[in-house]
C-alpha cells in the first residue's frame, strides 16, 4: 500500500511538471476575479409599506489566455454568478444545483487574417465601443453582457476600422418564417481630432422577430433599421468634453403592438380617431449627449466638476398619426453608467418613460480626499422628452391617461389616474460613491443613492396605487472586487 501511495504521488508530480512544460510551450496564462456586493434597497416598488430588501451577490471569473503563435491566440472566460442563499444554492441543499456557471467569453484571434491585414476575433465576446453608449458590457450587473459574433478590425496610422457581426437571437427551425435577429456594426475611430478622438457609427439591425414588442409570432415582423451617428471626445482649453449624436431610421415593425390604437378604438370620436401605427411603420428617432468637465489639480483634494446633458427622443401624437416610431433605442448600452445608479431608466426601447423619451440633466463631482481614496457625487434631474399634456393620445393608448367615458368629437380629457398637467419632471437622483484602492489587487466600493420621485414618475410606474406611493427610495451597497 505504501508503494502504491508513493507511485501515486510520483504520478501527480510528473503530471504537474508535464502540464507546466506544455503551458510554457503554448504561452498559457491564467487569471481571474471574485466580486461580492451587498445591497440594501427599497427601490423595487416604491410603496409606503415596502420592506427594504437585502441581497448579496457574487461573481466569479476564471480566465485562460493562450498565445499559440505570433498570429493566433485564444481566450476563455468562465463565469459563475449567484445570490447568496438563493433557491438551489442555499445551505439546506445537499448539493449545489443553482445554474449559475457558464461560458462568459470564448474566442480566438487571428492576426493578418488571410493576408488582408485584418485582425479577426471570432466567438463569444464582450463588445465595448467608446464610452459604452450603444455597445457596452453592462459590467455593473452580476452577469454582464456578451455576444456571439465576429469582429474584424484594422489599424492604420491614426485610424482604426471595425466591422462587427452579432448573432443576437437564433430561433431555430420551429417557425415557418425567418425569426432571427442580428446586428451589423461599422465603427471607425480617428485619433488626434480636436484634442481627442472621433468615432463614427453605422449600425444595421436585422430583426425578423419583433424584439421591440417581445413577439416572435408574426411573419410580417421584418424590422430592418439603421443607427447613424458620431462621438467626439477629448480635451481642449483645459476642459474635458464629449459630444455625440445618433439618428435612427428604417422600419419599426412591432410598434403597432407597443402602442396600438385598437386598444381604445373610437375613443376619440370619428373626427379624432387615429390611424396610428401599422406593421409598416417607420422609425424616426434620435439622441444626443454633451459633457464638459474641468479638473483642478492644484487644489486640495483635486476636484473635478462635470456638467452633463442627455436627450433621448420620445413618441408624439403627431408622429403616431403619421406612423413614425420616435422612441430612441439604446441598443446594448451600459445604461447604469449614464442614467443614474438606481437603474430606473434602463429599458432599451423606452418603456421606462412610457416611450415619451428621456432628458438627463446632471452635475458630477470627483475628489481625492486621501491617497488611494476617491469620492464621487452625482446629481441627476430626470425629465421626459415629451409631455403628457402635449401628447394625450399616446399617453391614453399606453395607459398613462384614462379613456373617456363617451366618444366625444372633441380632444381627449383626463379621466384616468394620470395627470395631463404633470409636465415632464420625473424626479431627482443623488448618487454618492466612495472607492478605496485597498491594494493593487483589491478595490473596495461604498455607495448610497436616493431617488426623489415626482407625480409623473408614479403615474408611469403605477405599481403602488393600492398601497400608496413612497416619494423617496433608497439604495446602498458595499462591494469588494479582487483580481488575480
C-alpha positions in Angstrom: 0.0 0.0 0.0 2.9 2.3 0.8 4.4 1.5 -2.6 1.1 2.5 -4.3 1.0 5.7 -2.3 4.5 6.6 -3.4 3.7 5.8 -7.1 0.5 8.0 -6.9 2.5 10.9 -5.5 5.1 10.5 -8.2 2.5 10.4 -11.0 0.9 13.6 -9.7 4.3 15.4 -9.5 5.1 14.2 -13.0 1.7 15.5 -14.3 2.3 18.9 -12.7 5.7 19.1 -14.4 4.4 17.9 -17.8 1.5 20.4 -17.6 3.8 23.2 -16.7 6.1 22.4 -19.7 3.0 22.4 -22.1 1.8 25.7 -20.6 5.2 27.2 -21.1 5.4 25.9 -24.7 2.0 27.4 -25.6 2.4 30.5 -23.5 -0.7 29.9 -21.5 -1.6 32.3 -18.6 -4.3 32.2 -16.0 -6.1 35.0 -14.2 -9.5 35.6 -12.6 -11.6 37.7 -10.3 -14.1 37.5 -7.4 -16.5 40.3 -6.8 -19.0 40.3 -3.9 -21.6 43.0 -3.4 -24.1 43.6 -0.6 -27.1 45.8 -1.5 -29.8 47.3 0.7 -32.7 48.9 -1.2 -36.4 49.7 -1.4 -36.4 50.9 -5.0 -38.4 47.9 -6.5 -41.9 49.2 -6.0 -41.7 52.4 -4.0 -44.8 51.7 -1.9 -45.3 53.2 1.6 -45.2 49.7 3.2 -42.5 48.1 1.2 -39.8 46.4 3.4 -36.2 47.1 2.3 -34.5 44.2 0.6 -31.1 42.8 1.4 -29.2 41.0 -1.4 -25.7 39.7 -1.6 -24.3 38.5 -4.9 -21.0 37.1 -6.0 -19.5 37.0 -9.4 -16.5 34.6 -10.0 -14.5 34.6 -13.2 -11.6 32.3 -14.3 -9.7 33.3 -17.4 -7.3 31.4 -19.7 -5.3 33.1 -22.4 -3.2 31.2 -24.8 -0.7 32.8 -27.2 -0.5 29.9 -29.6 1.8 31.5 -32.2 2.6 35.1 -33.3 -0.6 35.3 -35.3 -3.0 33.1 -33.2 -4.4 33.4 -29.7 -7.4 32.3 -27.8 -9.2 33.4 -24.7 -11.7 31.6 -22.5 -13.6 33.1 -19.5 -15.8 31.0 -17.2 -18.2 32.9 -15.0 -20.4 31.9 -12.1 -23.0 34.3 -10.7 -25.3 33.8 -7.8 -27.2 35.4 -5.0 -26.3 34.2 -1.5 -28.9 31.7 -0.2 -30.8 31.6 -3.5 -33.0 28.6 -4.3 -30.9 25.7 -5.5 -27.8 27.1 -3.8 -28.9 27.5 -0.2 -27.3 25.8 2.8 -30.1 23.2 3.1 -29.4 21.6 -0.3 -27.2 18.5 -0.3 -25.5 19.7 -3.4 -25.4 23.0 -5.3 -27.9 22.8 -8.1 -28.1 26.5 -9.0 -27.5 27.0 -12.7 -25.1 29.9 -12.3 -21.9 28.6 -14.0 -21.5 29.4 -17.7 -19.2 30.4 -20.5 -18.9 34.2 -20.5 -16.4 34.6 -23.2 -14.7 32.2 -25.6 -13.0 33.5 -28.7 -9.9 33.1 -30.9 -8.0 35.9 -32.6 -6.2 35.7 -35.9 -3.8 38.5 -36.9 -3.4 39.4 -40.6 -6.3 37.2 -41.4 -5.9 35.6 -44.9 -3.2 38.1 -45.7 -5.7 41.0 -45.6 -4.1 42.9 -42.8 -7.3 42.4 -40.8 -7.5 41.0 -37.2 -10.3 38.6 -36.8 -11.9 37.9 -33.4 -14.3 35.0 -33.6 -16.6 33.7 -30.9 -18.4 34.8 -27.7 -17.0 38.2 -26.7 -17.8 41.4 -24.9 -18.3 44.3 -27.3 -17.4 47.7 -25.9 -17.2 50.7 -28.1 -16.1 54.1 -26.9 -17.9 55.1 -23.7 -20.4 52.2 -23.6 -23.2 54.4 -25.1 -24.6 52.0 -27.6 -22.4 48.9 -27.0 -21.1 48.0 -23.5 -20.6 45.1 -21.3 -23.0 46.2 -18.5 -20.2 45.3 -16.1 -22.1 46.5 -13.1 -24.6 43.7 -13.3 -23.5 40.4 -11.9 -24.0 38.6 -15.2 -22.7 41.3 -17.5 -23.2 41.2 -21.3 -21.6 39.2 -24.1 -22.4 38.4 -27.7 -21.8 35.6 -30.1 -20.2 37.1 -33.2 -17.3 38.2 -35.3 -15.1 41.3 -35.2 -12.8 42.4 -38.0 -10.5 45.3 -37.3 -7.7 47.1 -39.0 -5.5 49.9 -37.6 -3.5 52.2 -39.8 -1.8 55.5 -38.7 -4.4 57.3 -36.5 -7.4 55.3 -37.7 -9.0 52.1 -36.6 -11.8 50.4 -38.5 -14.1 47.8 -37.2 -16.8 45.6 -38.7 -18.8 43.6 -36.1 -21.4 41.0 -36.6 -23.6 39.9 -33.7 -26.0 36.9 -33.7 -28.5 38.3 -31.2 -31.3 35.8 -31.5 -31.3 32.4 -33.2 -34.7 30.8 -33.1 -34.0 27.5 -34.9 -36.3 25.8 -37.4 -39.6 25.8 -35.4 -41.0 28.7 -37.4 -42.4 29.0 -40.9 -40.6 32.2 -41.4 -37.1 33.6 -40.5 -37.3 34.8 -36.9 -33.6 35.5 -36.3 -32.2 38.8 -35.1 -28.7 40.1 -35.9 -26.7 43.3 -35.7 -24.1 44.7 -38.1 -21.8 47.5 -36.9 -19.3 49.6 -38.9 -17.3 51.6 -36.4 -14.4 53.9 -37.3 -12.2 55.7 -34.8 -9.9 58.7 -35.7 -7.3 59.8 -33.2 -5.9 63.3 -33.0 -9.2 65.1 -33.8 -10.0 68.3 -31.8 -7.8 67.2 -28.9 -9.2 63.7 -28.8 -10.8 61.1 -30.9 -13.8 61.0 -33.4 -15.8 57.8 -33.8 -18.4 57.2 -36.5 -21.2 54.6 -36.4 -23.3 52.7 -38.9 -25.4 50.1 -37.1 -27.8 47.9 -39.1 -30.3 45.9 -37.0 -32.0 43.0 -38.9 -34.9 42.0 -36.7 -37.3 39.4 -38.1 -38.7 38.6 -34.7 -40.2 41.8 -33.4 -37.8 42.3 -30.4 -39.4 45.8 -29.8 -42.7 44.3 -28.8 -41.3 41.0 -27.4 -43.1 39.0 -30.1 -42.0 36.3 -32.5 -45.3 35.1 -33.9 -45.9 37.4 -36.9 -44.4 36.7 -40.3 -44.9 40.4 -41.1 -42.4 41.5 -38.5 -39.4 42.5 -40.7 -37.8 45.2 -38.7 -34.7 46.4 -40.5 -33.4 49.7 -39.3 -30.2 51.8 -39.0 -28.5 53.9 -36.4 -26.2 56.5 -37.8 -24.1 58.8 -35.7 -20.8 60.0 -34.2 -19.0 60.6 -30.9 -16.3 63.2 -30.4 -14.4 63.2 -27.0 -11.2 64.9 -25.9 -9.6 67.7 -24.1 -9.3 71.4 -25.2 -8.6 74.6 -23.4 -8.2 72.7 -20.1 -11.7 71.2 -20.4 -12.6 67.5 -20.8 -15.5 67.3 -23.2 -17.8 64.8 -25.1 -20.4 65.4 -27.8 -22.3 62.7 -29.6 -25.4 62.3 -31.8 -27.2 59.3 -33.2 -30.2 59.1 -35.6 -32.3 56.0 -36.2 -34.3 55.4 -39.4 -35.8 52.4 -41.2 -38.7 50.1 -40.3 -40.4 49.9 -36.9 -42.4 46.7 -37.2 -43.7 45.8 -33.8 -44.5 49.4 -32.8 -48.2 48.8 -33.6 -48.2 46.2 -30.8 -46.5 48.5 -28.3 -48.8 51.5 -28.9 -51.9 50.1 -30.6 -54.9 52.4 -31.2 -57.1 49.4 -31.4 -56.8 49.1 -27.6 -59.1 52.2 -27.3 -60.9 52.1 -30.7 -63.0 55.1 -31.4 -62.2 56.6 -28.0 -61.7 60.0 -29.6 -64.8 60.0 -31.8 -64.9 59.8 -35.6 -63.3 63.2 -36.1 -60.3 62.3 -33.9 -59.8 58.6 -34.4 -56.1 57.9 -35.1 -54.8 55.8 -37.9 -51.8 55.1 -35.6 -49.1 52.5 -36.2 -49.1 49.7 -38.8 -46.8 46.8 -39.3 -45.1 49.0 -41.9 -44.4 51.9 -39.6 -41.2 53.9 -39.9 -38.5 54.7 -37.4 -37.6 58.4 -36.8 -35.7 58.7 -33.5 -32.6 60.4 -32.3 -30.5 61.1 -29.2 -27.6 63.4 -28.3 -25.4 63.9 -25.3 -22.9 66.6 -24.2 -20.5 66.7 -21.3 -18.0 69.3 -20.2 -15.6 68.8 -17.2 -12.9 70.8 -15.5 -10.2 69.4 -13.2 -8.5 71.5 -10.5 -5.3 69.6 -9.9 -3.6 72.3 -7.8 -6.5 72.5 -5.3 -6.9 70.4 -2.2 -8.5 67.0 -2.9 -8.0 67.7 -6.7 -11.7 68.1 -7.5 -13.2 67.7 -11.0 -16.6 69.1 -11.9 -18.6 67.9 -14.9 -21.8 69.3 -16.4 -23.9 66.7 -18.3 -26.9 66.6 -20.5 -28.5 63.7 -22.4 -31.6 63.8 -24.6 -33.4 60.7 -26.0 -36.3 61.4 -28.3 -39.8 60.1 -27.4 -43.2 59.4 -29.0 -45.5 62.2 -30.0 -49.1 62.3 -31.1 -48.1 63.8 -34.4 -45.6 61.0 -35.0 -48.1 58.3 -34.1 -50.7 59.8 -36.6 -48.0 59.6 -39.3 -46.9 56.1 -38.3 -43.5 57.2 -37.1 -41.8 55.4 -34.2 -39.9 58.2 -32.3 -38.6 56.4 -29.2 -34.8 56.0 -29.4 -33.4 52.5 -29.0 -30.2 52.4 -26.9 -29.2 49.0 -28.3 -26.8 47.3 -25.8 -25.7 50.3 -23.8 -24.3 50.2 -20.2 -27.2 52.4 -19.0 -26.0 52.2 -15.4 -23.1 54.4 -16.4 -25.4 57.1 -17.8 -28.9 57.3 -16.4 -28.4 57.1 -12.6 -27.1 54.3 -10.5 -30.5 53.2 -9.2 -31.3 51.9 -12.8 -34.8 53.2 -13.2 -34.3 54.0 -17.0 -32.5 51.0 -18.5 -35.1 49.7 -21.0 -33.6 50.0 -24.4 -36.9 50.7 -26.2 -38.0 53.4 -23.8 -40.8 51.7 -21.9 -39.5 53.1 -18.5 -40.8 56.5 -19.6 -43.9 55.3 -21.4 -42.0 55.9 -24.7 -42.1 59.7 -24.0 -38.2 59.8 -24.2 -35.8 61.0 -21.5 -33.8 64.1 -20.5 -31.0 63.8 -18.0 -29.5 67.0 -16.6 -26.6 66.2 -14.2 -23.7 67.7 -12.4 -20.9 65.4 -11.2 -18.1 65.9 -8.7 -15.0 63.8 -8.2 -12.5 64.3 -5.4 -9.5 62.5 -3.8 -9.7 63.2 -0.1 -6.7 60.9 0.7 -4.2 58.7 -1.0 -6.0 55.6 -2.5 -9.4 57.1 -1.8 -11.8 58.6 -4.4 -15.2 60.3 -3.6 -17.8 60.9 -6.2 -21.1 62.7 -6.1 -23.7 62.8 -8.9 -27.0 64.7 -9.0 -29.4 63.9 -11.8 -32.6 65.7 -12.7 -34.8 63.5 -15.0 -37.5 64.6 -17.4 -39.4 63.0 -20.2 -38.6 64.4 -23.6 -42.3 64.8 -24.4 -45.0 65.9 -22.1 -48.2 64.1 -21.3 -50.3 67.2 -21.8 -48.9 67.8 -25.3 -49.4 64.2 -26.3 -52.6 62.9 -24.7 -53.3 60.4 -27.4 -50.1 58.5 -26.9 -50.5 58.8 -23.2 -54.0 57.4 -23.3 -53.1 54.5 -25.5 -50.2 53.5 -23.3 -52.5 53.7 -20.2 -50.9 56.8 -18.7 -54.2 58.7 -19.1 -57.7 57.2 -18.8 -60.1 56.6 -21.8 -63.0 59.0 -21.9 -66.4 57.6 -21.0 -68.1 58.8 -24.1 -66.9 59.1 -27.7 -66.8 62.9 -27.8 -65.6 64.5 -31.0 -63.5 67.0 -29.0 -59.9 66.4 -27.9 -59.5 63.9 -25.1 -59.8 64.9 -21.5 -58.1 63.4 -18.5 -60.3 60.8 -16.8 -57.7 58.4 -15.5 -55.1 58.3 -12.8 -52.6 60.2 -14.9 -52.2 63.9 -14.7 -52.3 65.7 -18.0 -50.7 68.7 -16.4 -47.9 66.8 -14.7 -45.3 68.3 -17.1 -42.1 66.4 -17.8 -40.3 66.1 -14.5 -39.8 62.5 -13.3 -37.6 63.0 -10.3 -34.1 63.8 -8.8 -31.5 61.2 -8.0 -28.4 61.7 -5.8 -25.6 59.1 -6.1 -22.7 59.1 -3.6 -19.7 56.7 -4.1 -16.5 56.1 -2.1 -13.8 53.9 -3.7 -10.7 52.7 -1.9 -7.8 51.0 -3.7 -7.0 48.6 -0.8 -4.0 47.2 -2.6 -3.1 46.6 -6.3 -5.4 43.6 -6.4 -8.3 44.7 -4.2 -10.8 47.5 -4.6 -13.5 48.4 -2.1 -16.5 50.4 -3.0 -19.2 52.0 -0.9 -22.3 53.7 -2.3 -25.5 55.4 -1.4 -28.3 56.7 -3.7 -31.6 58.4 -3.2 -34.3 59.0 -5.7 -37.0 61.6 -5.1 -39.9 60.9 -7.4 -42.4 63.3 -8.9 -46.1 62.6 -9.7 -45.3 61.7 -13.3 -42.8 59.0 -12.2 -45.5 57.3 -10.1 -48.1 57.7 -12.9 -45.7 55.8 -15.3 -44.5 53.3 -12.7 -48.1 52.7 -11.5 -47.3 49.7 -9.2 -48.1 51.3 -5.9 -51.6 52.7 -6.5 -53.2 50.3 -3.9 -50.8 50.8 -1.1 -49.9 54.4 -1.7 -46.8 56.0 -3.1 -43.4 56.5 -1.4 -41.9 59.6 -2.9 -38.4 58.7 -1.8 -36.4 55.4 -2.4 -33.0 54.5 -1.1 -30.3 52.1 -2.2 -26.9 51.4 -0.7 -24.1 48.9 -1.3 -20.7 47.6 -0.2 -18.6 45.9 -2.8 -15.2 44.1 -2.8 -13.5 43.2 -6.1 -10.4 41.0 -6.1 -8.4 40.3 -9.2 -5.6 37.8 -9.5 
